[in-house]
Each structure stands twice: as structure tokens, then as C-alpha cells.
């Protein structure tokens, strides 16, 4: 079954929605990124690739523009929740507004977690019903006949 395409639940710079996490993302984005990665069932150290890989590549004069973990996680969230968008938008967002991108992903996961419904899978049990006819007068015995049963 295909999911209906929707937009992100909050805008990229929608800090007023959750000011606490916005400040957390601004002052300690590495920690927020690790928490978002863990919420999405990935290794919590995955976002460290966004810090370590560019530093190593810069040492060898190899430029890296797109943060790999942030970009891949953004695309995965968009795919899982059926959010409209294009890879080019994800690349631009991850490169130009990396901190805002992590905050938006955190808000989206929090909102989607609130929408989660629990599906209970149960199997009906077959029950055999045996129909009994009412007893006949001959089966009740002589005392039942006297009582009028």
C-alpha cells in the first residue's frame, strides 16, 4: 500500500514549534544529531561522520560539500514517512542549513512518534457449537411428567 505524500510537519526554520530542541541543536548540534540518529534506529555515532570525514578529506585537500550522515538520514526519514521532496532539496538543505536540518528531523520524528498507532494482531479461535434439542417427555422420566415438565 503506497503512503500518501505529505510535507514536512514543520518548516526548516520553525524553531518556535519547539524552542528547547532548537536551542539544543544550536548549542550542541552534535549531541542532537546523535539523538536523532538513535531515534531513527541507527548507530548514535553515525553523525560523527559529518565531522570526521570532512576533516580527514580536508587534510588531503579533497573537498566534501554534502554531509553524508545528515543527508542520508534526511532522505531516509522522508522516504519512511512519505514526505514529498527531491534529493536536490535534501542536498541543499543538508549543505546550507545543516543545524536547522537536524532540528527539523528531530521535530518530525517526535511528531511521527506521536502519530504511531499500535496494531494488535490476533487470530480468532474456532469454537464448535453443538446444538441440543430440548429433551423429550420419554427422556425426563415419570417424576417430570407429574410436575408438568
C-alpha positions in Angstrom: 0.0 0.0 0.0 1.5 3.3 -1.0 1.7 6.1 1.5 0.1 9.4 0.7 2.7 12.1 0.1 2.8 14.8 2.7 5.0 17.8 3.5 7.4 18.1 6.5 5.2 18.6 9.6 7.3 21.7 10.5 9.3 24.2 8.4 13.1 24.2 8.2 13.4 27.3 10.4 10.3 26.6 12.6 12.1 27.0 15.9 9.0 28.4 17.6 7.5 24.9 17.4 10.0 23.5 19.9 12.3 26.2 21.3 14.1 23.8 23.7 15.2 21.5 21.0 16.1 24.4 18.7 18.5 25.8 21.4 19.8 22.3 22.0 20.5 22.0 18.3 22.1 25.4 18.1 24.4 25.0 21.1 25.1 21.2 20.9 24.2 20.1 17.4 26.5 17.0 17.6 24.5 15.7 20.6 21.2 16.4 18.9 22.3 14.7 15.7 23.4 11.6 17.7 20.0 11.6 19.4 18.1 11.9 16.1 20.2 9.1 14.6 19.4 6.9 17.6 15.7 7.7 17.5 15.7 6.6 13.9 17.2 3.2 14.9 20.7 4.0 13.6 24.0 4.0 15.3 24.2 7.1 17.5 27.8 7.7 16.3 26.7 7.9 12.7 26.5 11.7 12.6 30.2 11.9 13.7 30.9 11.1 10.0 29.7 14.6 9.2 32.5 15.9 11.4 35.3 13.4 10.9 35.1 12.7 7.2 35.3 16.4 6.0 38.3 17.0 8.4 40.2 14.0 7.0 39.4 14.8 3.4 40.4 18.5 4.0 43.8 17.3 5.3 44.3 15.7 1.8 42.8 18.8 0.0 39.7 16.9 -1.1 36.6 19.0 -0.7 33.4 17.5 0.7 30.3 19.6 0.5 27.4 17.3 1.5 27.4 15.9 5.0 26.9 12.1 4.4 25.1 11.1 7.6 22.8 14.2 7.7 21.9 13.8 4.0 21.2 10.0 4.2 19.2 10.3 7.3 17.1 13.1 5.9 16.3 11.1 2.8 15.5 8.0 4.9 13.1 10.0 7.1 11.4 11.5 4.0 11.1 8.0 2.5 9.8 6.3 5.6 7.0 8.9 6.3 6.1 9.6 2.7 7.3 13.2 2.8 7.3 15.0 -0.6 10.6 16.3 -1.8 13.6 15.7 -4.0 17.2 14.6 -3.4 18.4 18.0 -4.7 16.3 19.7 -1.9 17.8 17.4 0.7 21.3 18.1 -0.6 20.8 21.9 -0.5 19.2 21.7 3.0 21.9 19.5 4.4 24.7 21.6 3.0 23.4 25.1 3.6 21.3 24.7 6.8 22.8 21.6 8.5 21.8 22.6 12.1 18.3 23.6 11.0 18.0 20.3 9.1 18.9 18.3 12.2 16.3 20.3 14.3 13.6 19.7 11.6 14.4 15.9 11.5 14.1 15.8 15.3 10.8 17.6 15.3 9.5 15.3 12.5 10.5 12.1 14.4 8.8 13.5 17.6 5.6 14.3 15.7 5.6 10.9 13.8 6.2 9.1 17.1 3.0 10.8 18.5 1.0 9.6 15.4 2.2 6.0 15.8 -0.7 3.6 16.4 -0.3 0.1 17.8 -1.6 -2.7 15.7 -2.8 -5.7 17.6 -2.6 -8.9 15.6 -4.9 -11.6 16.9 -6.2 -14.8 15.4 -9.8 -15.8 16.0 -10.3 -19.1 17.7 -12.7 -21.5 16.2 -15.5 -22.6 18.6 -17.6 -25.7 18.0 -21.2 -25.1 18.9 -23.2 -28.2 19.5 -27.0 -27.7 19.2 -29.1 -29.8 21.6 -32.7 -30.3 21.1 -35.0 -29.9 24.1 -35.5 -33.2 26.0 -38.5 -35.3 25.0 -41.0 -36.4 27.6 -39.8 -40.0 27.4 -36.2 -38.8 28.4 -37.4 -36.9 31.5 -38.8 -39.8 33.5 -42.0 -40.3 35.4 -41.5 -37.5 38.0 -41.1 -34.8 35.4 -44.4 -35.8 33.8 -46.2 -35.3 37.2 -44.6 -31.9 37.7 -45.6 -30.8 34.2 -42.2 -30.5 32.7 
